[in-house]
Amino acid sequence: MVDLLLGLQWGDEGKGKIVDVLTKDYDIIARFQGGPNAGHTLEFDGIKHVLHTIPSGIFHKNAINIVGNGVVIDPVIFKREVDNLTPFDIDITNKLLISRKAHLILPTHR
């Protein structure tokens, strides 16, 4: 079975928070489109986490998270996200898969 959450407006709909709440027992959580211009803000134990590229399911212990083909990745923002998750003992290497066909936006594109 597959569940799909689509944002049919222009963002700021709370998709990241909804995904976090609904997917606690999911095996795979995927982001399939969009870029790092927006962010999903989640709060656990009084600590605010802002994710731009990494799916919000990264905080679920048993979920594999996928950044799919249609996602635009800014490597600078992505590295900052990974660095911000480091203190929380999240196994990024085994929990996060990135499609080879995901798009890159580099500082020269700005």
MOPAC internal coordinates of N, CA, C and O (Angstrom, degrees):
PM7 1SCF
backbone

  N    0.0000 0     0.00 0     0.00 0    0    0    0
  C    1.4431 1     0.00 0     0.00 0    1    0    0
  C    1.5272 1   108.77 1     0.00 0    2    1    0
  O    1.2310 1   120.78 1   -36.12 1    3    2    1
  N    1.3194 1   116.12 1   143.88 1    3    2    1
  C    1.4543 1   122.90 1   179.86 1    5    3    2
  C    1.5153 1   108.61 1  -126.59 1    6    5    3
  O    1.2310 1   120.53 1   -45.52 1    7    6    5
  N    1.3242 1   116.60 1   134.48 1    7    6    5
  C    1.4631 1   122.10 1   171.66 1    9    7    6
  C    1.5158 1   106.73 1  -110.96 1   10    9    7
  O    1.2310 1   120.29 1   -36.44 1   11   10    9
  N    1.3181 1   117.06 1   143.56 1   11   10    9
  C    1.4509 1   122.23 1  -177.78 1   13   11   10
  C    1.5182 1   109.25 1  -131.11 1   14   13   11
  O    1.2310 1   120.59 1   -50.30 1   15   14   13
  N    1.3210 1   116.47 1   129.70 1   15   14   13
  C    1.4622 1   121.53 1   175.90 1   17   15   14
  C    1.5171 1   107.14 1  -113.60 1   18   17   15
  O    1.2310 1   120.72 1   -63.97 1   19   18   17
  N    1.3246 1   116.22 1   116.03 1   19   18   17
  C    1.4574 1   121.75 1   179.61 1   21   19   18
  C    1.5087 1   109.64 1  -111.10 1   22   21   19
  O    1.2310 1   121.05 1   -42.47 1   23   22   21
  N    1.3269 1   115.60 1   137.53 1   23   22   21
  C    1.4491 1   120.27 1   172.21 1   25   23   22
  C    1.5148 1   108.20 1   -91.93 1   26   25   23
  O    1.2310 1   120.16 1   -63.02 1   27   26   25
  N    1.2933 1   117.30 1   116.98 1   27   26   25
  C    1.4578 1   120.49 1  -175.74 1   29   27   26
  C    1.5217 1   112.28 1  -105.38 1   30   29   27
  O    1.2310 1   121.21 1  -166.23 1   31   30   29
  N    1.3251 1   115.28 1    13.77 1   31   30   29
  C    1.4572 1   119.14 1   174.58 1   33   31   30
  C    1.5215 1   106.91 1  -115.53 1   34   33   31
  O    1.2310 1   119.11 1    34.97 1   35   34   33
  N    1.3101 1   119.30 1  -145.03 1   35   34   33
  C    1.4650 1   121.50 1  -177.74 1   37   35   34
  C    1.5118 1   112.16 1  -111.94 1   38   37   35
  O    1.2310 1   120.12 1  -148.94 1   39   38   37
  N    1.2975 1   117.38 1    31.06 1   39   38   37
  C    1.4591 1   119.58 1  -178.92 1   41   39   38
  C    1.5158 1   111.06 1    98.93 1   42   41   39
  O    1.2310 1   120.95 1     5.81 1   43   42   41
  N    1.3117 1   115.80 1  -174.19 1   43   42   41
  C    1.4683 1   122.27 1  -178.16 1   45   43   42
  C    1.5195 1   112.67 1    53.43 1   46   45   43
  O    1.2310 1   120.92 1  -147.90 1   47   46   45
  N    1.3414 1   115.85 1    32.10 1   47   46   45
  C    1.4556 1   120.49 1  -179.10 1   49   47   46
  C    1.5181 1   111.88 1   -97.46 1   50   49   47
  O    1.2310 1   120.45 1   172.63 1   51   50   49
  N    1.3173 1   116.74 1    -7.37 1   51   50   49
  C    1.4497 1   120.07 1  -178.78 1   53   51   50
  C    1.5214 1   113.23 1    85.18 1   54   53   51
  O    1.2310 1   120.13 1  -156.23 1   55   54   53
  N    1.3390 1   117.36 1    23.77 1   55   54   53
  C    1.4706 1   120.68 1  -177.30 1   57   55   54
  C    1.5242 1   111.86 1   -58.34 1   58   57   55
  O    1.2310 1   120.01 1   136.44 1   59   58   57
  N    1.3201 1   117.58 1   -43.56 1   59   58   57
  C    1.4662 1   120.46 1  -178.58 1   61   59   58
  C    1.5153 1   112.29 1   -61.04 1   62   61   59
  O    1.2310 1   120.53 1   137.66 1   63   62   61
  N    1.3200 1   116.58 1   -42.34 1   63   62   61
  C    1.4671 1   120.46 1   179.27 1   65   63   62
  C    1.5281 1   110.88 1   -66.61 1   66   65   63
  O    1.2310 1   120.77 1   138.15 1   67   66   65
  N    1.3244 1   116.13 1   -41.85 1   67   66   65
  C    1.4607 1   120.35 1   179.39 1   69   67   66
  C    1.5267 1   110.39 1   -63.43 1   70   69   67
  O    1.2310 1   120.40 1   135.41 1   71   70   69
  N    1.3425 1   116.84 1   -44.59 1   71   70   69
  C    1.4682 1   120.14 1   178.12 1   73   71   70
  C    1.5192 1   110.01 1   -59.42 1   74   73   71
  O    1.2310 1   120.15 1   136.30 1   75   74   73
  N    1.3124 1   117.31 1   -43.70 1   75   74   73
  C    1.4606 1   120.57 1  -179.98 1   77   75   74
  C    1.5210 1   111.69 1   -59.84 1   78   77   75
  O    1.2310 1   120.32 1   135.93 1   79   78   77
  N    1.3151 1   117.00 1   -44.07 1   79   78   77
  C    1.4628 1   121.37 1  -177.65 1   81   79   78
  C    1.5353 1   111.58 1   -69.79 1   82   81   79
  O    1.2310 1   120.08 1   138.88 1   83   82   81
  N    1.3233 1   117.44 1   -41.12 1   83   82   81
  C    1.4656 1   120.76 1  -173.12 1   85   83   82
  C    1.5267 1   114.28 1   -83.62 1   86   85   83
  O    1.2310 1   119.39 1   164.80 1   87   86   85
  N    1.3113 1   118.77 1   -15.20 1   87   86   85
  C    1.4714 1   119.98 1  -169.21 1   89   87   86
  C    1.5250 1   114.43 1  -110.60 1   90   89   87
  O    1.2310 1   119.31 1  -158.17 1   91   90   89
  N    1.2876 1   118.92 1    21.83 1   91   90   89
  C    1.4663 1   121.48 1  -177.14 1   93   91   90
  C    1.5300 1   113.37 1   -56.52 1   94   93   91
  O    1.2310 1   119.64 1   148.49 1   95   94   93
  N    1.3230 1   118.29 1   -31.51 1   95   94   93
  C    1.4620 1   121.41 1  -177.98 1   97   95   94
  C    1.5282 1   113.13 1  -108.98 1   98   97   95
  O    1.2310 1   119.67 1  -164.52 1   99   98   97
  N    1.3210 1   118.23 1    15.48 1   99   98   97
  C    1.4630 1   121.53 1  -178.45 1  101   99   98
  C    1.5260 1   110.32 1   -81.70 1  102  101   99
  O    1.2310 1   121.10 1   -28.62 1  103  102  101
  N    1.3261 1   115.50 1   151.38 1  103  102  101
  C    1.4654 1   121.35 1   177.19 1  105  103  102
  C    1.5254 1   111.66 1   -87.41 1  106  105  103
  O    1.2310 1   120.43 1   144.53 1  107  106  105
  N    1.3312 1   116.79 1   -35.47 1  107  106  105
  C    1.4633 1   122.19 1  -176.13 1  109  107  106
  C    1.5174 1   108.97 1  -134.22 1  110  109  107
  O    1.2310 1   121.09 1   -45.70 1  111  110  109
  N    1.3312 1   115.52 1   134.30 1  111  110  109
  C    1.4616 1   122.04 1   176.23 1  113  111  110
  C    1.5244 1   106.25 1  -129.54 1  114  113  111
  O    1.2310 1   120.47 1   -55.59 1  115  114  113
  N    1.3334 1   116.71 1   124.41 1  115  114  113
  C    1.4613 1   120.22 1  -174.10 1  117  115  114
  C    1.5152 1   111.51 1  -124.36 1  118  117  115
  O    1.2310 1   121.91 1   -37.18 1  119  118  117
  N    1.3057 1   113.96 1   142.82 1  119  118  117
  C    1.4602 1   121.32 1   169.37 1  121  119  118
  C    1.5130 1   105.11 1  -106.61 1  122  121  119
  O    1.2310 1   119.83 1   -50.85 1  123  122  121
  N    1.3315 1   117.93 1   129.15 1  123  122  121
  C    1.4576 1   119.46 1  -171.35 1  125  123  122
  C    1.5137 1   114.49 1  -117.18 1  126  125  123
  O    1.2310 1   119.38 1   173.83 1  127  126  125
  N    1.3141 1   118.80 1    -6.17 1  127  126  125
  C    1.4600 1   120.29 1   179.01 1  129  127  126
  C    1.5157 1   109.72 1  -160.84 1  130  129  127
  O    1.2310 1   120.69 1    -9.62 1  131  130  129
  N    1.3104 1   116.29 1   170.38 1  131  130  129
  C    1.4546 1   122.16 1   176.42 1  133  131  130
  C    1.5100 1   112.71 1    99.52 1  134  133  131
  O    1.2310 1   121.51 1    -6.66 1  135  134  133
  N    1.3088 1   114.71 1   173.34 1  135  134  133
  C    1.4584 1   121.00 1  -177.59 1  137  135  134
  C    1.5029 1   112.07 1  -130.07 1  138  137  135
  O    1.2310 1   120.72 1     7.25 1  139  138  137
  N    1.3360 1   116.22 1  -172.75 1  139  138  137
  C    1.4621 1   120.95 1  -174.60 1  141  139  138
  C    1.5210 1   114.44 1   -85.96 1  142  141  139
  O    1.2310 1   119.96 1  -169.45 1  143  142  141
  N    1.3295 1   117.68 1    10.55 1  143  142  141
  C    1.4570 1   119.61 1  -176.65 1  145  143  142
  C    1.5224 1   112.91 1   -70.83 1  146  145  143
  O    1.2310 1   120.05 1   156.21 1  147  146  145
  N    1.3043 1   117.50 1   -23.79 1  147  146  145
  C    1.4689 1   121.05 1   178.93 1  149  147  146
  C    1.5206 1   108.47 1  -112.57 1  150  149  147
  O    1.2310 1   120.54 1    -3.79 1  151  150  149
  N    1.2870 1   116.56 1   176.21 1  151  150  149
  C    1.4570 1   119.42 1   179.12 1  153  151  150
  C    1.5117 1   111.95 1  -144.56 1  154  153  151
  O    1.2310 1   121.48 1   -28.06 1  155  154  153
  N    1.3153 1   114.76 1   151.94 1  155  154  153
  C    1.4583 1   121.63 1   173.48 1  157  155  154
  C    1.5106 1   106.60 1  -102.72 1  158  157  155
  O    1.2310 1   120.00 1   -59.49 1  159  158  157
  N    1.3143 1   117.61 1   120.51 1  159  158  157
  C    1.4528 1   121.92 1  -179.24 1  161  159  158
  C    1.5224 1   108.87 1  -103.36 1  162  161  159
  O    1.2310 1   121.31 1   -57.21 1  163  162  161
  N    1.3112 1   115.10 1   122.79 1  163  162  161
  C    1.4663 1   122.13 1   178.18 1  165  163  162
  C    1.5132 1   107.99 1  -124.21 1  166  165  163
  O    1.2310 1   120.44 1   -30.68 1  167  166  165
  N    1.3227 1   116.76 1   149.32 1  167  166  165
  C    1.4656 1   120.12 1   178.77 1  169  167  166
  C    1.5206 1   109.47 1  -131.42 1  170  169  167
  O    1.2310 1   121.47 1   -53.70 1  171  170  169
  N    1.3390 1   114.79 1   126.30 1  171  170  169
  C    1.4627 1   122.28 1   176.82 1  173  171  170
  C    1.5160 1   108.11 1  -130.11 1  174  173  171
  O    1.2310 1   119.90 1   -48.21 1  175  174  173
  N    1.3122 1   117.79 1   131.79 1  175  174  173
  C    1.4643 1   122.89 1   177.05 1  177  175  174
  C    1.5236 1   112.28 1    50.85 1  178  177  175
  O    1.2310 1   120.90 1  -141.43 1  179  178  177
  N    1.3277 1   115.89 1    38.57 1  179  178  177
  C    1.4575 1   120.95 1   177.94 1  181  179  178
  C    1.5198 1   114.71 1    76.17 1  182  181  179
  O    1.2310 1   119.87 1  -173.27 1  183  182  181
  N    1.3374 1   117.86 1     6.73 1  183  182  181
  C    1.4674 1   121.81 1   179.31 1  185  183  182
  C    1.5209 1   108.27 1  -108.05 1  186  185  183
  O    1.2310 1   120.84 1   -54.60 1  187  186  185
  N    1.3260 1   116.00 1   125.40 1  187  186  185
  C    1.4479 1   121.95 1  -179.02 1  189  187  186
  C    1.5279 1   109.63 1   -88.95 1  190  189  187
  O    1.2310 1   120.40 1   -48.09 1  191  190  189
  N    1.3225 1   116.84 1   131.91 1  191  190  189
  C    1.4575 1   123.68 1   177.85 1  193  191  190
  C    1.5260 1   107.73 1  -120.33 1  194  193  191
  O    1.2310 1   120.52 1   -50.41 1  195  194  193
  N    1.3308 1   116.60 1   129.59 1  195  194  193
  C    1.4539 1   120.91 1   177.17 1  197  195  194
  C    1.5247 1   107.87 1  -117.06 1  198  197  195
  O    1.2310 1   121.16 1   -58.70 1  199  198  197
  N    1.3244 1   115.39 1   121.30 1  199  198  197
  C    1.4598 1   121.79 1   179.52 1  201  199  198
  C    1.5240 1   108.90 1  -114.10 1  202  201  199
  O    1.2310 1   120.63 1   -44.32 1  203  202  201
  N    1.3214 1   116.40 1   135.68 1  203  202  201
  C    1.4615 1   120.98 1   178.59 1  205  203  202
  C    1.5257 1   111.64 1  -110.76 1  206  205  203
  O    1.2310 1   120.27 1   145.97 1  207  206  205
  N    1.3185 1   117.09 1   -34.03 1  207  206  205
  C    1.4632 1   121.92 1  -176.11 1  209  207  206
  C    1.5227 1   111.36 1  -119.48 1  210  209  207
  O    1.2310 1   120.23 1   136.82 1  211  210  209
  N    1.2963 1   117.17 1   -43.18 1  211  210  209
  C    1.4547 1   122.67 1  -176.66 1  213  211  210
  C    1.5343 1   109.44 1   -70.65 1  214  213  211
  O    1.2310 1   119.58 1   -48.58 1  215  214  213
  N    1.3292 1   118.42 1   131.42 1  215  214  213
  C    1.4701 1   120.45 1   178.00 1  217  215  214
  C    1.5315 1   111.70 1   -59.15 1  218  217  215
  O    1.2310 1   120.79 1   -33.32 1  219  218  217
  N    1.3196 1   116.09 1   146.68 1  219  218  217
  C    1.4617 1   120.19 1  -176.82 1  221  219  218
  C    1.5189 1   112.64 1   -68.26 1  222  221  219
  O    1.2310 1   119.65 1   169.12 1  223  222  221
  N    1.3172 1   118.27 1   -10.88 1  223  222  221
  C    1.4571 1   121.54 1   176.35 1  225  223  222
  C    1.5209 1   113.81 1   -73.71 1  226  225  223
  O    1.2310 1   120.22 1   177.98 1  227  226  225
  N    1.3158 1   117.19 1    -2.02 1  227  226  225
  C    1.4625 1   121.17 1  -178.17 1  229  227  226
  C    1.5293 1   111.38 1   -61.39 1  230  229  227
  O    1.2310 1   119.91 1   159.32 1  231  230  229
  N    1.3208 1   117.79 1   -20.68 1  231  230  229
  C    1.4571 1   120.95 1  -179.79 1  233  231  230
  C    1.5274 1   113.24 1   -84.26 1  234  233  231
  O    1.2310 1   119.83 1   171.10 1  235  234  233
  N    1.3320 1   117.93 1    -8.90 1  235  234  233
  C    1.4586 1   121.62 1   177.55 1  237  235  234
  C    1.5195 1   109.05 1   -82.95 1  238  237  235
  O    1.2310 1   120.45 1   -54.87 1  239  238  237
  N    1.3049 1   116.75 1   125.13 1  239  238  237
  C    1.4729 1   123.19 1  -172.48 1  241  239  238
  C    1.5220 1   114.50 1   -53.29 1  242  241  239
  O    1.2310 1   119.55 1   136.42 1  243  242  241
  N    1.3243 1   118.47 1   -43.58 1  243  242  241
  C    1.4624 1   120.95 1  -171.30 1  245  243  242
  C    1.5220 1   114.58 1  -103.17 1  246  245  243
  O    1.2310 1   119.33 1  -175.78 1  247  246  245
  N    1.3088 1   118.89 1     4.22 1  247  246  245
  C    1.4626 1   121.16 1  -175.43 1  249  247  246
  C    1.5255 1   111.94 1   -90.50 1  250  249  247
  O    1.2310 1   121.46 1   -42.71 1  251  250  249
  N    1.3281 1   114.81 1   137.29 1  251  250  249
  C    1.4568 1   121.32 1   168.55 1  253  251  250
  C    1.5205 1   105.97 1   -89.10 1  254  253  251
  O    1.2310 1   120.34 1   -45.21 1  255  254  253
  N    1.3307 1   116.95 1   134.79 1  255  254  253
  C    1.4543 1   122.02 1  -179.44 1  257  255  254
  C    1.5229 1   108.96 1  -112.36 1  258  257  255
  O    1.2310 1   121.08 1   -43.74 1  259  258  257
  N    1.3296 1   115.54 1   136.26 1  259  258  257
  C    1.4613 1   120.99 1  -176.47 1  261  259  258
  C    1.5215 1   109.93 1  -121.87 1  262  261  259
  O    1.2310 1   121.17 1   -47.52 1  263  262  261
  N    1.3347 1   115.38 1   132.48 1  263  262  261
  C    1.4590 1   122.79 1   169.69 1  265  263  262
  C    1.5255 1   104.45 1  -102.49 1  266  265  263
  O    1.2310 1   120.41 1   -69.15 1  267  266  265
  N    1.3299 1   116.82 1   110.85 1  267  266  265
  C    1.4547 1   121.89 1  -169.87 1  269  267  266
  C    1.5175 1   115.83 1   -87.75 1  270  269  267
  O    1.2310 1   121.79 1     3.72 1  271  270  269
  N    1.3328 1   114.18 1  -176.28 1  271  270  269
  C    1.4635 1   123.30 1  -174.79 1  273  271  270
  C    1.5180 1   114.51 1   -55.04 1  274  273  271
  O    1.2310 1   119.88 1   140.70 1  275  274  273
  N    1.3142 1   117.83 1   -39.30 1  275  274  273
  C    1.4596 1   121.04 1  -173.50 1  277  275  274
  C    1.5098 1   115.26 1   -86.31 1  278  277  275
  O    1.2310 1   119.80 1  -175.51 1  279  278  277
  N    1.3105 1   117.99 1     4.49 1  279  278  277
  C    1.4661 1   121.31 1  -178.45 1  281  279  278
  C    1.5250 1   109.71 1   -86.69 1  282  281  279
  O    1.2310 1   120.91 1   -41.29 1  283  282  281
  N    1.3214 1   115.86 1   138.71 1  283  282  281
  C    1.4587 1   122.17 1   175.73 1  285  283  282
  C    1.5287 1   107.73 1   -98.77 1  286  285  283
  O    1.2310 1   120.78 1   -56.80 1  287  286  285
  N    1.3316 1   116.11 1   123.20 1  287  286  285
  C    1.4691 1   121.77 1  -176.20 1  289  287  286
  C    1.5102 1   110.16 1  -109.58 1  290  289  287
  O    1.2310 1   120.70 1   -53.72 1  291  290  289
  N    1.3128 1   116.27 1   126.28 1  291  290  289
  C    1.4638 1   122.57 1   169.49 1  293  291  290
  C    1.5167 1   105.83 1   -97.05 1  294  293  291
  O    1.2310 1   119.10 1   -68.92 1  295  294  293
  N    1.3394 1   119.32 1   111.08 1  295  294  293
  C    1.4689 1   120.73 1  -174.69 1  297  295  294
  C    1.5285 1   113.60 1   -58.84 1  298  297  295
  O    1.2310 1   119.90 1   148.41 1  299  298  297
  N    1.3152 1   117.80 1   -31.59 1  299  298  297
  C    1.4653 1   121.17 1  -179.94 1  301  299  298
  C    1.5284 1   109.58 1   -67.98 1  302  301  299
  O    1.2310 1   120.53 1   132.92 1  303  302  301
  N    1.3203 1   116.60 1   -47.08 1  303  302  301
  C    1.4628 1   120.97 1   179.08 1  305  303  302
  C    1.5244 1   110.12 1   -67.26 1  306  305  303
  O    1.2310 1   120.30 1   139.54 1  307  306  305
  N    1.3406 1   117.03 1   -40.46 1  307  306  305
  C    1.4599 1   121.02 1   179.56 1  309  307  306
  C    1.5271 1   111.31 1   -60.66 1  310  309  307
  O    1.2310 1   120.30 1   135.32 1  311  310  309
  N    1.3256 1   117.04 1   -44.68 1  311  310  309
  C    1.4688 1   120.09 1   179.04 1  313  311  310
  C    1.5208 1   110.87 1   -62.34 1  314  313  311
  O    1.2310 1   120.13 1   139.67 1  315  314  313
  N    1.3113 1   117.35 1   -40.33 1  315  314  313
  C    1.4614 1   121.20 1   178.36 1  317  315  314
  C    1.5305 1   110.45 1   -61.86 1  318  317  315
  O    1.2310 1   120.48 1   138.85 1  319  318  317
  N    1.3389 1   116.70 1   -41.15 1  319  318  317
  C    1.4684 1   120.54 1   176.94 1  321  319  318
  C    1.5185 1   111.32 1   -60.62 1  322  321  319
  O    1.2310 1   120.75 1   132.21 1  323  322  321
  N    1.3313 1   116.17 1   -47.79 1  323  322  321
  C    1.4632 1   120.61 1   179.95 1  325  323  322
  C    1.5201 1   110.05 1   -61.19 1  326  325  323
  O    1.2310 1   119.97 1   135.43 1  327  326  325
  N    1.3341 1   117.66 1   -44.57 1  327  326  325
  C    1.4639 1   121.49 1   179.10 1  329  327  326
  C    1.5283 1   111.38 1   -60.44 1  330  329  327
  O    1.2310 1   120.62 1   141.42 1  331  330  329
  N    1.3315 1   116.42 1   -38.58 1  331  330  329
  C    1.4699 1   120.17 1  -179.87 1  333  331  330
  C    1.5266 1   112.08 1   -69.84 1  334  333  331
  O    1.2310 1   120.01 1   156.43 1  335  334  333
  N    1.3352 1   117.59 1   -23.57 1  335  334  333
  C    1.4652 1   120.93 1   178.82 1  337  335  334
  C    1.5259 1   112.60 1   -86.87 1  338  337  335
  O    1.2310 1   120.10 1   162.93 1  339  338  337
  N    1.3223 1   117.42 1   -17.07 1  339  338  337
  C    1.4712 1   122.18 1  -175.76 1  341  339  338
  C    1.5299 1   113.45 1   -53.19 1  342  341  339
  O    1.2310 1   118.47 1   135.57 1  343  342  341
  N    1.3238 1   120.52 1   -44.43 1  343  342  341
  C    1.4769 1   119.59 1  -178.30 1  345  343  342
  C    1.5323 1   114.30 1   -65.20 1  346  345  343
  O    1.2310 1   120.15 1   168.15 1  347  346  345
  N    1.3296 1   117.32 1   -11.85 1  347  346  345
  C    1.4633 1   120.26 1  -173.95 1  349  347  346
  C    1.5237 1   112.70 1  -100.57 1  350  349  347
  O    1.2310 1   120.41 1  -167.19 1  351  350  349
  N    1.3224 1   116.82 1    12.81 1  351  350  349
  C    1.4643 1   122.22 1   173.56 1  353  351  350
  C    1.5263 1   113.16 1    57.11 1  354  353  351
  O    1.2310 1   120.39 1  -138.20 1  355  354  353
  N    1.3149 1   116.86 1    41.80 1  355  354  353
  C    1.4613 1   121.57 1   177.51 1  357  355  354
  C    1.5223 1   107.59 1   -94.59 1  358  357  355
  O    1.2310 1   120.67 1   -52.88 1  359  358  357
  N    1.3075 1   116.32 1   127.12 1  359  358  357
  C    1.4682 1   122.09 1  -177.88 1  361  359  358
  C    1.5277 1   109.44 1   -80.60 1  362  361  359
  O    1.2310 1   120.65 1  -101.12 1  363  362  361
  N    1.3224 1   116.36 1    78.88 1  363  362  361
  C    1.4656 1   122.23 1  -177.27 1  365  363  362
  C    1.5294 1   111.12 1   -57.73 1  366  365  363
  O    1.2310 1   120.25 1   139.59 1  367  366  365
  N    1.3181 1   117.13 1   -40.41 1  367  366  365
  C    1.4666 1   121.56 1  -176.04 1  369  367  366
  C    1.5220 1   112.19 1   -58.89 1  370  369  367
  O    1.2310 1   119.72 1   140.67 1  371  370  369
  N    1.3140 1   118.14 1   -39.33 1  371  370  369
  C    1.4642 1   121.55 1  -177.66 1  373  371  370
  C    1.5260 1   114.34 1   -98.97 1  374  373  371
  O    1.2310 1   119.99 1   163.27 1  375  374  373
  N    1.3241 1   117.63 1   -16.73 1  375  374  373
  C    1.4642 1   120.86 1  -175.64 1  377  375  374
  C    1.5234 1   113.71 1  -100.25 1  378  377  375
  O    1.2310 1   120.26 1   168.76 1  379  378  377
  N    1.3448 1   117.12 1   -11.24 1  379  378  377
  C    1.4632 1   119.91 1  -174.49 1  381  379  378
  C    1.5215 1   110.28 1  -126.11 1  382  381  379
  O    1.2310 1   120.92 1   -57.27 1  383  382  381
  N    1.3300 1   115.85 1   122.73 1  383  382  381
  C    1.4565 1   122.31 1   176.02 1  385  383  382
  C    1.5222 1   108.31 1  -113.89 1  386  385  383
  O    1.2310 1   120.53 1   -41.32 1  387  386  385
  N    1.3347 1   116.60 1   138.68 1  387  386  385
  C    1.4619 1   121.77 1  -179.75 1  389  387  386
  C    1.5160 1   108.58 1  -122.97 1  390  389  387
  O    1.2310 1   120.84 1   -51.97 1  391  390  389
  N    1.3186 1   116.01 1   128.03 1  391  390  389
  C    1.4585 1   121.14 1   179.14 1  393  391  390
  C    1.5277 1   110.26 1   -64.43 1  394  393  391
  O    1.2310 1   120.92 1   -39.30 1  395  394  393
  N    1.3147 1   115.84 1   140.70 1  395  394  393
  C    1.4758 1   120.43 1   174.51 1  397  395  394
  C    1.5188 1   110.88 1   -66.25 1  398  397  395
  O    1.2310 1   120.54 1   161.63 1  399  398  397
  N    1.3197 1   116.58 1   -18.37 1  399  398  397
  C    1.4650 1   120.70 1  -177.73 1  401  399  398
  C    1.5302 1   112.72 1   -96.62 1  402  401  399
  O    1.2310 1   120.12 1  -175.75 1  403  402  401
  N    1.3282 1   117.38 1     4.25 1  403  402  401
  C    1.4676 1   119.54 1   174.22 1  405  403  402
  C    1.5343 1   107.42 1   -64.21 1  406  405  403
  O    1.2310 1   120.83 1   -28.38 1  407  406  405
  N    1.2954 1   116.02 1   151.62 1  407  406  405
  C    1.4667 1   121.42 1  -175.83 1  409  407  406
  C    1.5294 1   110.39 1   -91.18 1  410  409  407
  O    1.2310 1   120.96 1   -31.60 1  411  410  409
  N    1.3263 1   115.78 1   148.40 1  411  410  409
  C    1.4600 1   120.83 1   176.40 1  413  411  410
  C    1.5171 1   109.44 1  -110.31 1  414  413  411
  O    1.2310 1   121.18 1   -41.28 1  415  414  413
  N    1.3053 1   115.36 1   138.72 1  415  414  413
  C    1.4556 1   121.28 1   170.22 1  417  415  414
  C    1.5256 1   104.92 1  -118.27 1  418  417  415
  O    1.2310 1   121.19 1   -57.00 1  419  418  417
  N    1.3074 1   115.33 1   123.00 1  419  418  417
  C    1.4644 1   121.30 1  -175.33 1  421  419  418
  C    1.5140 1   110.47 1  -103.33 1  422  421  419
  O    1.2310 1   120.10 1   -16.40 1  423  422  421
  N    1.3376 1   117.41 1   163.60 1  423  422  421
  C    1.4709 1   120.08 1   179.09 1  425  423  422
  C    1.5251 1   112.64 1   -55.29 1  426  425  423
  O    1.2310 1   119.66 1   150.77 1  427  426  425
  N    1.3264 1   118.25 1   -29.23 1  427  426  425
  C    1.4774 1   120.45 1   179.10 1  429  427  426
  C    1.5243 1   112.24 1   -68.89 1  430  429  427
  O    1.2310 1   119.60 1   162.95 1  431  430  429
  N    1.3152 1   118.37 1   -17.05 1  431  430  429
  C    1.4610 1   121.82 1   179.37 1  433  431  430
  C    1.5268 1   113.01 1   -81.40 1  434  433  431
  O    1.2310 1   120.57 1   167.91 1  435  434  433
  N    1.3295 1   116.51 1   -12.09 1  435  434  433
  C    1.4762 1   118.89 1  -175.81 1  437  435  434
  C    1.4996 1   111.92 1   -76.34 1  438  437  435
  O    1.2310 1   120.10 1   180.00 1  439  438  437

